[in-house]
Amino acid sequence: MIRSELLAAIAEGNPELRAEEVEQVVDIFFEEISERLSEGGRVELRGFGAFSVRDRQARQGRNPRTGELVDVPAKRVPYFKPGKEIRERLNEN
């Protein structure tokens, strides 16, 4: 699903909202998640999952073209852990 499909689905389920309002809600939702993660926090959506940040250590990698060793700096990366309900739903037969 891409952003425009998400906006269309929300607008369809909420006909009382104008397209601009739907877009504003989605923007605020993602901005709040991004802001919380950038502060090192965690965002938990019950029944869906939890977003958090993990620290990756500095390491040496390889340039795939040349095979040359390259220093990869330490960094913080987003991490998503699905909730129980979504895991069960994905594994239904």
All heavy atoms as an XYZ file, in Angstrom:
748
protein
N       0.856     -1.179      0.000
C       0.000      0.000      0.000
C       0.895      1.233      0.000
O       1.851      1.301      0.759
C      -0.903     -0.004      1.225
C      -1.729      1.249      1.373
S      -2.833      1.240      2.798
C      -4.263      0.498      2.089
N       0.564      2.171     -0.843
C       1.293      3.432     -0.874
C       0.452      4.518     -0.202
O      -0.728      4.310      0.091
C       1.684      3.828     -2.314
C       0.447      3.993     -3.190
C       2.646      2.807     -2.910
C       0.752      4.503     -4.581
N       1.088      5.659      0.036
C       0.444      6.732      0.796
C      -0.907      7.134      0.202
O      -1.884      7.329      0.925
C       1.385      7.930      0.843
C       0.951      9.025      1.760
C       2.041     10.104      1.815
N       1.857     11.007      2.901
C       0.957     11.993      2.920
N       0.174     12.176      1.907
N       0.858     12.780      3.969
N      -0.988      7.273     -1.117
C      -2.243      7.699     -1.750
C      -3.343      6.665     -1.544
O      -4.510      7.021     -1.375
C      -2.035      7.978     -3.235
O      -1.572      6.827     -3.902
N      -2.988      5.380     -1.525
C      -3.982      4.332     -1.269
C      -4.468      4.397      0.176
O      -5.651      4.194      0.445
C      -3.393      2.951     -1.560
C      -3.099      2.713     -3.025
C      -2.329      1.441     -3.283
O      -1.642      0.931     -2.373
O      -2.398      0.937     -4.418
N      -3.565      4.681      1.099
C      -3.946      4.841      2.502
C      -4.898      6.020      2.664
O      -5.930      5.902      3.332
C      -2.700      5.043      3.370
C      -2.938      5.323      4.851
C      -3.650      4.152      5.516
C      -1.630      5.625      5.554
N      -4.572      7.141      2.039
C      -5.443      8.318      2.104
C      -6.829      8.001      1.540
O      -7.848      8.384      2.120
C      -4.823      9.487      1.346
C      -3.551     10.091      1.944
C      -2.932     11.085      0.982
C      -3.830     10.720      3.284
N      -6.874      7.290      0.410
C      -8.153      6.937     -0.207
C      -8.966      6.012      0.700
O     -10.183      6.176      0.837
C      -7.915      6.280     -1.565
N      -8.313      5.035      1.339
C      -9.016      4.107      2.225
C      -9.590      4.829      3.443
O     -10.723      4.568      3.858
C      -8.073      2.987      2.661
N      -8.826      5.750      4.013
C      -9.310      6.508      5.173
C     -10.464      7.416      4.758
O     -11.472      7.521      5.457
C      -8.164      7.304      5.827
C      -7.157      6.341      6.451
C      -8.704      8.263      6.886
C      -5.892      6.992      6.961
N     -10.327      8.070      3.611
C     -11.390      8.958      3.124
C     -12.669      8.173      2.850
O     -13.773      8.642      3.150
C     -10.925      9.677      1.857
N     -12.547      6.970      2.309
C     -13.718      6.131      2.021
C     -14.429      5.721      3.305
O     -15.653      5.694      3.372
C     -13.277      4.882      1.254
C     -14.411      3.990      0.814
C     -13.898      2.787      0.037
O     -13.085      2.979     -0.874
O     -14.321      1.658      0.378
N     -13.666      5.429      4.334
C     -14.243      5.020      5.612
C     -14.772      6.176      6.444
O     -15.459      5.966      7.443
N     -14.412      7.389      6.072
C     -14.816      8.587      6.812
C     -15.306      9.657      5.848
O     -14.639     10.684      5.645
C     -13.643      9.121      7.639
C     -13.176      8.125      8.662
O     -13.785      7.994      9.713
N     -12.112      7.400      8.346
N     -16.478      9.470      5.253
C     -16.955     10.417      4.230
C     -17.215     11.825      4.763
O     -17.291     12.772      3.974
C     -18.248      9.773      3.722
C     -18.661      8.817      4.776
C     -17.413      8.381      5.472
N     -17.315     11.982      6.080
C     -17.548     13.312      6.649
C     -16.291     14.178      6.641
O     -16.370     15.387      6.858
C     -18.101     13.191      8.075
C     -17.114     12.693      9.114
C     -16.908     11.176      9.136
O     -17.517     10.445      8.348
O     -16.117     10.718      9.992
N     -15.120     13.571      6.374
C     -13.872     14.327      6.337
C     -13.528     14.731      4.907
O     -13.684     13.951      3.974
C     -12.719     13.479      6.895
C     -12.788     13.099      8.370
C     -11.622     12.197      8.731
C     -12.795     14.338      9.248
N     -13.035     15.963      4.758
C     -12.554     16.421      3.453
C     -11.187     15.796      3.181
O     -10.483     15.378      4.104
C     -12.427     17.951      3.448
C     -13.742     18.677      3.605
C     -13.616     20.192      3.414
N     -12.326     20.780      3.734
C     -12.010     21.354      4.887
N     -12.900     21.417      5.861
N     -10.818     21.889      5.081
N     -10.788     15.755      1.923
C      -9.508     15.155      1.534
C      -8.341     15.834      2.255
O      -7.389     15.160      2.680
C      -9.323     15.237      0.024
N      -8.421     17.149      2.431
C      -7.351     17.884      3.108
C      -7.243     17.469      4.579
O      -6.151     17.397      5.139
C      -7.582     19.401      3.034
C      -7.609     19.958      1.635
C      -8.970     19.809      0.953
O     -10.006     19.727      1.643
O      -8.983     19.755     -0.282
N      -8.391     17.209      5.190
C      -8.391     16.790      6.598
C      -7.794     15.400      6.749
O      -7.033     15.139      7.685
C      -9.812     16.820      7.152
C     -10.395     18.210      7.252
C     -11.867     18.218      7.603
O     -12.609     17.318      7.171
O     -12.269     19.148      8.317
N      -8.134     14.509      5.828
C      -7.580     13.151      5.867
C      -6.065     13.216      5.719
O      -5.325     12.572      6.467
C      -8.198     12.262      4.768
C      -7.467     10.929      4.663
C      -9.677     12.049      5.013
N      -5.597     14.013      4.778
C      -4.156     14.146      4.557
C      -3.469     14.732      5.786
O      -2.386     14.300      6.177
C      -3.886     15.013      3.336
C      -2.441     14.990      2.920
C      -2.219     15.503      1.522
O      -3.182     15.792      0.803
O      -1.045     15.615      1.157
N      -4.110     15.688      6.433
C      -3.545     16.299      7.634
C      -3.437     15.275      8.769
O      -2.432     15.232      9.478
C      -4.393     17.489      8.069
C      -3.795     18.268      9.204
C      -4.645     19.471      9.577
O      -5.838     19.518      9.316
N      -4.014     20.457     10.192
N      -4.454     14.444      8.925
C      -4.434     13.409      9.968
C      -3.281     12.428      9.728
O      -2.534     12.091     10.654
C      -5.785     12.653     10.017
C      -5.680     11.398     10.865
C      -6.883     13.564     10.536
N      -3.132     11.986      8.494
C      -2.060     11.044      8.168
C      -0.694     11.695      8.382
O       0.217     11.074      8.947
C      -2.221     10.515      6.724
C      -0.996      9.720      6.288
C      -3.472      9.658      6.616
N      -0.548     12.942      7.965
C       0.719     13.661      8.169
C       1.059     13.765      9.652
O       2.200     13.514     10.053
C       0.653     15.076      7.574
C       0.695     15.080      6.057
O       1.080     14.055      5.462
O       0.323     16.122      5.465
N       0.089     14.130     10.468
C       0.312     14.249     11.911
C       0.681     12.897     12.511
O       1.605     12.795     13.327
C      -0.929     14.839     12.617
C      -1.106     16.302     12.229
C      -0.829     14.690     14.133
C      -2.434     16.899     12.653
N      -0.014     11.841     12.100
C       0.247     10.494     12.600
C       1.703     10.098     12.358
O       2.425      9.699     13.276
C      -0.711      9.507     11.926
C      -0.524      8.084     12.339
C      -0.990      7.627     13.550
C       0.114      7.197     11.493
C      -0.822      6.306     13.932
C       0.282      5.871     11.861
C      -0.177      5.431     13.084
N       2.153     10.229     11.117
C       3.519      9.828     10.790
C       4.553     10.772     11.396
O       5.635     10.331     11.801
C       3.708      9.712      9.275
C       3.023      8.501      8.699
C       2.105      8.643      7.676
C       3.272      7.235      9.179
C       1.464      7.539      7.143
C       2.641      6.120      8.667
C       1.733      6.272      7.641
N       4.243     12.041     11.483
C       5.165     12.998     12.085
C       5.364     12.689     13.570
O       6.487     12.757     14.080
C       4.653     14.426     11.903
C       5.570     15.487     12.473
C       6.971     15.479     11.869
O       7.109     15.207     10.668
O       7.925     15.722     12.636
N       4.293     12.355     14.263
C       4.401     12.028     15.691
C       5.226     10.763     15.908
O       6.043     10.700     16.836
C       3.013     11.874     16.322
C       2.279     13.186     16.487
C       3.002     14.160     17.397
O       3.515     13.752     18.463
O       3.058     15.352     17.037
N       5.027      9.751     15.076
C       5.836      8.528     15.184
C       7.303      8.863     14.933
O       8.183      8.454     15.701
C       5.337      7.442     14.210
C       3.984      6.902     14.664
C       6.354      6.293     14.111
C       3.350      5.913     13.710
N       7.582      9.609     13.871
C       8.960      9.976     13.537
C       9.608     10.783     14.657
O      10.771     10.547     15.020
C       8.998     10.790     12.244
O       8.504     10.037     11.177
N       8.871     11.733     15.198
C       9.398     12.578     16.272
C       9.740     11.750     17.503
O      10.807     11.910     18.094
C       8.381     13.667     16.623
C       8.847     14.644     17.669
C      10.016     15.496     17.216
O      10.133     15.754     16.012
O      10.821     15.894     18.091
N       8.846     10.867     17.873
C       9.067     10.027     19.056
C      10.291      9.129     18.875
O      11.109      8.980     19.770
C       7.822      9.194     19.327
C       7.919      8.344     20.538
C       8.025      9.212     21.760
N       7.286      8.556     22.807
C       7.220      8.985     24.016
N       7.803     10.088     24.349
N       6.551      8.351     24.913
N      10.421      8.531     17.681
C      11.567      7.664     17.413
C      12.866      8.456     17.391
O      13.895      7.975     17.875
C      11.385      6.913     16.097
C      10.275      5.860     16.077
C      10.166      5.240     14.697
C      10.484      4.793     17.129
N      12.839      9.663     16.839
C      14.060     10.480     16.791
C      14.526     10.869     18.190
O      15.705     11.119     18.403
C      13.859     11.720     15.930
O      12.997     12.629     16.555
N      13.599     10.909     19.141
C      13.943     11.189     20.537
C      14.420      9.938     21.263
O      14.740      9.980     22.442
C      12.725     11.745     21.271
C      12.265     13.096     20.773
C      10.907     13.492     21.326
O      10.258     12.663     22.012
O      10.485     14.629     21.059
N      14.422      8.792     20.563
C      14.852      7.540     21.179
C      13.716      6.802     21.858
O      13.943      5.813     22.551
N      12.491      7.259     21.653
C      11.334      6.643     22.297
C      10.801      5.438     21.546
O      11.403      4.957     20.582
N       9.645      4.986     21.980
C       8.996      3.806     21.431
C       7.539      4.161     21.160
O       6.931      4.919     21.915
C       9.077      2.692     22.477
C       8.507      1.384     22.063
C       8.854      0.330     23.139
N       8.539     -0.981     22.648
C       7.509     -1.713     23.028
N       6.702     -1.262     23.966
N       7.287     -2.889     22.519
N       6.986      3.601     20.078
C       5.587      3.831     19.744
C       4.913      2.471     19.651
O       5.307      1.629     18.844
C       5.433      4.578     18.402
C       3.971      4.736     18.045
C       6.125      5.927     18.468
N       3.918      2.244     20.499
C       3.204      0.965     20.509
C       1.763      1.180     20.060
O       1.054      2.020     20.602
C       3.219      0.372     21.914
C       2.574     -0.989     21.965
C       2.681     -1.635     23.331
O       3.647     -1.326     24.056
O       1.795     -2.423     23.674
N       1.363      0.423     19.049
C      -0.008      0.447     18.551
C      -0.619     -0.915     18.868
O      -0.310     -1.902     18.198
C      -0.033      0.726     17.043
C       0.664      2.018     16.610
C       0.779      2.091     15.100
C      -0.081      3.216     17.146
N      -1.436     -0.964     19.897
C      -2.017     -2.228     20.360
C      -2.696     -2.970     19.216
O      -3.426     -2.391     18.431
C      -3.045     -1.983     21.461
C      -2.473     -1.320     22.665
C      -2.078     -2.326     23.685
N      -1.487     -1.592     24.819
C      -0.761     -2.174     25.703
N      -0.529     -3.442     25.632
N      -0.245     -1.472     26.682
N      -2.410     -4.250     19.119
C      -2.995     -5.081     18.085
C      -2.260     -5.013     16.759
O      -2.515     -5.785     15.853
N      -1.332     -4.071     16.625
C      -0.581     -3.936     15.380
C       0.891     -4.228     15.597
O       1.459     -5.088     14.947
C      -0.775     -2.537     14.795
C      -0.104     -2.348     13.467
C      -0.582     -2.979     12.331
C       1.018     -1.542     13.355
C       0.050     -2.816     11.110
C       1.643     -1.370     12.134
C       1.162     -2.004     11.017
N       1.526     -3.489     16.507
C       2.944     -3.711     16.767
C       3.581     -2.513     17.422
O       2.909     -1.557     17.801
N       4.902     -2.577     17.532
C       5.649     -1.515     18.200
C       6.837     -1.084     17.347
O       7.540     -1.914     16.774
C       6.141     -1.991     19.561
N       7.011      0.229     17.268
C       8.164      0.800     16.587
C       9.155      1.242     17.649
O       8.772      1.826     18.662
C       7.754      2.034     15.772
C       6.813      1.733     14.648
C       5.438      1.800     14.836
C       7.296      1.405     13.392
C       4.557      1.541     13.803
C       6.419      1.141     12.344
C       5.052      1.203     12.555
N      10.437      0.973     17.408
C      11.475      1.419     18.321
C      12.738      1.700     17.501
O      12.740      1.557     16.283
C      11.744      0.362     19.403
O      12.158     -0.855     18.816
N      13.787      2.089     18.199
C      15.054      2.398     17.546
C      16.109      1.447     18.082
O      16.164      1.182     19.281
C      15.469      3.864     17.829
C      16.828      4.164     17.230
C      14.422      4.817     17.300
N      16.930      0.941     17.185
C      18.042      0.079     17.580
C      19.340      0.734     17.154
O      19.410      1.387     16.121
C      17.926     -1.289     16.899
C      16.691     -2.050     17.327
C      17.086     -3.412     17.798
N      15.952     -4.070     18.430
C      15.644     -5.330     18.238
N      16.344     -6.058     17.402
N      14.632     -5.864     18.877
N      20.377      0.529     17.956
C      21.700      1.061     17.635
C      22.509     -0.010     16.928
O      22.550     -1.162     17.369
C      22.432      1.491     18.909
C      21.769      2.680     19.569
O      21.362      3.602     18.842
O      21.646      2.680     20.805
N      23.141      0.372     15.833
C      24.035     -0.532     15.106
C      25.465     -0.078     15.348
O      25.777      1.110     15.255
C      23.741     -0.489     13.605
C      22.391     -1.052     13.267
C      22.545     -2.131     12.210
N      21.253     -2.739     11.949
C      20.683     -2.774     10.757
N      21.288     -2.236      9.718
N      19.531     -3.372     10.611
N      26.319     -1.032     15.646
C      27.728     -0.745     15.893
C      28.436     -0.408     14.581
O      28.012     -0.835     13.515
C      28.409     -1.971     16.516
C      27.829     -2.405     17.840
C      28.098     -1.395     18.932
O      29.116     -0.720     18.945
N      27.154     -1.268     19.868
N      29.528      0.340     14.695
C      30.376      0.592     13.529
C      30.976     -0.749     13.117
O      31.196     -1.641     13.946
C      31.470      1.584     13.890
N      31.206     -0.896     11.819
C      31.750     -2.166     11.325
C      32.466     -1.924     10.010
O      32.435     -0.837      9.465
C      30.640     -3.184     11.133
C      29.611     -2.761     10.108
C      28.472     -3.773      9.982
N      27.458     -3.297      9.057
C      27.482     -3.453      7.743
N      28.500     -4.075      7.177
N      26.527     -2.986      6.972
N      33.094     -2.966      9.536
C      33.709     -2.897      8.219
C      32.843     -3.682      7.246
O      32.454     -4.813      7.514
C      35.117     -3.466      8.236
C      36.131     -2.519      8.820
C      37.523     -2.862      8.366
O      37.840     -4.023      8.174
N      38.340     -1.842      8.196
N      32.532     -3.057      6.132
C      31.764     -3.708      5.083
C      32.613     -3.796      3.829
O      33.782     -3.428      3.829
N      32.005     -4.290      2.766
C      32.708     -4.397      1.493
C      31.948     -3.674      0.402
O      30.731     -3.774      0.320
C      32.845     -5.853      1.078
C      33.966     -6.539      1.740
C      34.322     -7.835      1.019
N      35.213     -8.579      1.853
C      36.522     -8.388      1.889
N      37.080     -7.512      1.100
N      37.274     -9.087      2.699
N      32.686     -2.991     -0.435
C      32.104     -2.388     -1.620
C      31.802     -3.546     -2.576
O      32.707     -4.289     -2.964
C      33.098     -1.410     -2.254
C      32.560     -0.750     -3.494
O      31.772     -1.327     -4.230
N      33.018      0.455     -3.733
N      30.535     -3.745     -2.968
C      30.202     -4.904     -3.798
C      30.843     -4.872     -5.193
O      31.057     -5.916     -5.789
C      28.680     -4.868     -3.903
C      28.254     -3.541     -3.420
C      29.368     -2.964     -2.612
N      31.159     -3.693     -5.688
C      31.779     -3.604     -7.025
C      33.253     -3.956     -7.012
O      33.740     -4.657     -7.881
C      31.622     -2.196     -7.587
C      30.241     -1.919     -8.054
C      30.192     -0.623     -8.801
N      28.823     -0.349     -9.214
C      28.414      0.762     -9.738
N      29.275      1.747     -9.927
N      27.165      0.927    -10.075
N      33.958     -3.408     -6.015
C      35.409     -3.561     -6.007
C      35.900     -4.591     -4.993
O      37.033     -5.048     -5.083
C      36.090     -2.215     -5.687
O      35.720     -1.831     -4.357
C      35.682     -1.153     -6.680
N      35.072     -4.946     -4.021
C      35.500     -5.853     -2.968
C      36.339     -5.151     -1.907
O      36.802     -5.779     -0.964
N      36.552     -3.837     -2.069
C      37.355     -3.059     -1.142
C      36.657     -2.928      0.214
O      35.443     -2.774      0.286
C      37.562     -1.680     -1.761
C      38.308     -0.701     -0.914
C      38.354      0.669     -1.590
O      37.973      0.787     -2.773
O      38.766      1.612     -0.899
N      37.430     -3.001      1.309
C      36.884     -2.803      2.647
C      36.505     -1.342      2.846
O      37.238     -0.443      2.446
C      37.887     -3.218      3.719
C      38.079     -4.706      3.915
C      39.174     -4.967      4.941
C      36.796     -5.367      4.354
N      35.338     -1.129      3.468
C      34.822      0.212      3.703
C      34.376      0.303      5.161
O      33.752     -0.621      5.678
C      33.606      0.496      2.783
C      33.050      1.867      3.041
C      33.971      0.309      1.329
N      34.714      1.410      5.821
C      34.246      1.622      7.189
C      32.792      2.078      7.152
O      32.448      3.046      6.483
C      35.095      2.675      7.901
C      36.476      2.155      8.238
O      36.605      0.943      8.505
O      37.425      2.956      8.236
N      31.942      1.374      7.874
C      30.530      1.735      7.989
C      30.351      2.297      9.401
O      30.609      1.597     10.380
C      29.610      0.515      7.768
C      28.158      0.896      7.922
C      29.871     -0.121      6.409
N      29.935      3.565      9.516
C      29.831      4.182     10.844
C      28.665      3.609     11.661
O      27.734      3.015     11.115
C      29.580      5.655     10.528
C      29.000      5.668      9.161
C      29.564      4.470      8.441
N      28.712      3.816     12.967
C      27.608      3.427     13.851
C      26.392      4.264     13.483
O      26.522      5.402     13.021
C      27.996      3.659     15.305
N      25.217      3.692     13.649
C      24.007      4.440     13.332
C      22.815      3.885     14.100
O      22.873      2.796     14.661
C      23.725      4.416     11.834
C      23.566      3.021     11.259
C      23.433      3.093      9.759
C      23.688      1.744      9.128
N      23.677      1.811      7.680
N      21.749      4.671     14.106
C      20.491      4.262     14.724
C      19.527      3.921     13.601
O      19.429      4.658     12.624
C      19.939      5.393     15.579
C      20.888      5.761     16.715
C      20.482      7.024     17.409
N      19.249      6.778     18.143
C      18.373      7.724     18.458
N      18.584      8.962     18.106
N      17.286      7.429     19.116
N      18.802      2.811     13.736
C      17.872      2.386     12.699
C      16.505      2.088     13.316
O      16.414      1.640     14.462
C      18.383      1.137     11.934
C      19.652      1.451     11.164
C      18.609     -0.029     12.872
N      15.430      2.348     12.561
C      14.100      2.023     13.081
C      13.896      0.508     13.078
O      14.449     -0.212     12.242
C      13.148      2.715     12.101
C      13.936      2.890     10.859
C      15.370      2.985     11.262
N      13.108      0.037     14.023
C      12.815     -1.386     14.157
C      11.315     -1.537     14.419
O      10.739     -0.753     15.165
C      13.620     -1.976     15.319
C      13.310     -3.419     15.604
C      13.778     -4.427     14.782
C      12.534     -3.778     16.697
C      13.494     -5.757     15.041
C      12.235     -5.099     16.965
C      12.716     -6.092     16.133
O      12.421     -7.405     16.391
N      10.692     -2.537     13.787
C       9.274     -2.802     13.994
C       9.101     -4.230     14.480
O       9.645     -5.162     13.896
C       8.487     -2.608     12.694
C       7.043     -2.983     12.822
C       6.160     -2.183     13.523
C       6.563     -4.150     12.251
C       4.823     -2.531     13.661
C       5.224     -4.502     12.372
C       4.363     -3.693     13.078
N       8.352     -4.381     15.566
C       8.032     -5.709     16.076
C       6.520     -5.872     15.979
O       5.772     -5.154     16.642
C       8.470     -5.860     17.527
C       8.169     -7.245     18.079
C       8.635     -7.399     19.504
C       8.285     -8.789     19.986
N       8.629     -8.967     21.389
N       6.054     -6.800     15.138
C       4.605     -6.973     14.983
C       3.963     -7.501     16.261
O       4.577     -8.249     17.018
C       4.478     -7.974     13.838
C       5.804     -8.633     13.727
C       6.818     -7.708     14.303
N       2.713     -7.111     16.479
C       1.953     -7.582     17.630
C       1.427     -8.994     17.403
O       1.456     -9.524     16.293
N       0.920     -9.581     18.467
C       0.433    -10.954     18.423
C      -0.685    -11.122     17.395
O      -0.682    -12.078     16.614
C      -0.070    -11.360     19.807
C      -0.587    -12.776     19.881
C      -1.078    -13.112     21.278
C      -1.672    -14.499     21.327
N      -2.230    -14.801     22.638
N      -1.650    -10.187     17.375
C      -2.785    -10.321     16.459
C      -2.351    -10.298     14.999
O      -2.834    -11.076     14.187
C      -3.827     -9.218     16.694
C      -4.594     -9.382     17.999
C      -4.019     -8.515     19.099
O      -3.101     -7.728     18.840
O      -4.468     -8.647     20.251
N      -1.423     -9.416     14.673
C      -0.989     -9.335     13.274
C      -0.169    -10.565     12.886
O      -0.274    -11.069     11.769
C      -0.232     -8.018     12.983
C      -0.201     -7.762     11.476
C       1.145     -8.018     13.532
C       0.250     -6.381     11.103
N       0.638    -11.089     13.795
C       1.397    -12.315     13.502
C       0.449    -13.480     13.257
O       0.635    -14.261     12.323
C       2.337    -12.651     14.666
C       3.606    -11.825     14.693
C       4.653    -12.410     15.625
N       4.141    -12.840     16.910
C       4.103    -12.099     18.007
N       4.554    -10.866     17.970
N       3.640    -12.578     19.131
N      -0.596    -13.599     14.102
C      -1.569    -14.679     13.906
C      -2.306    -14.510     12.589
O      -2.546    -15.481     11.877
C      -2.557    -14.700     15.074
C      -1.953    -15.178     16.377
C      -2.871    -15.023     17.564
O      -3.959    -14.395     17.431
O      -2.513    -15.522     18.643
N      -2.667    -13.298     12.250
C      -3.390    -13.038     11.010
C      -2.541    -13.377      9.777
O      -3.045    -13.909      8.787
C      -3.792    -11.575     10.958
C      -4.801    -11.246      9.932
C      -5.324     -9.871     10.178
N      -6.285     -9.538      9.158
C      -6.890     -8.385      9.061
N      -6.626     -7.453      9.929
N      -7.740     -8.154      8.093
N      -1.246    -13.091      9.854
C      -0.349    -13.413      8.750
C      -0.154    -14.913      8.581
O       0.130    -15.378      7.465
C       1.020    -12.769      8.983
C       1.082    -11.256      8.865
C       2.437    -10.746      9.306
C       0.762    -10.824      7.449
N      -0.324    -15.677      9.650
C      -0.079    -17.118      9.589
C      -1.350    -17.955      9.536
O      -1.286    -19.169      9.735
C       0.798    -17.542     10.774
C       2.190    -16.996     10.626
O       2.859    -17.234      9.640
N       2.631    -16.222     11.603
N      -2.500    -17.318      9.282
C      -3.745    -18.082      9.117
C      -3.667    -18.892      7.835
O      -3.081    -18.473      6.851
C      -4.951    -17.134      9.030
C      -5.313    -16.490     10.324
C      -6.476    -15.500     10.163
O      -6.855    -15.194      9.016
O      -6.991    -15.049     11.186
N      -4.332    -20.022      7.839
C      -4.346    -20.845      6.614
C      -5.646    -20.680      5.894
O      -6.677    -20.486      6.262
C      -4.114    -22.308      6.932
C      -2.657    -22.528      7.368
O      -1.808    -21.692      7.124
N      -2.413    -23.638      7.997
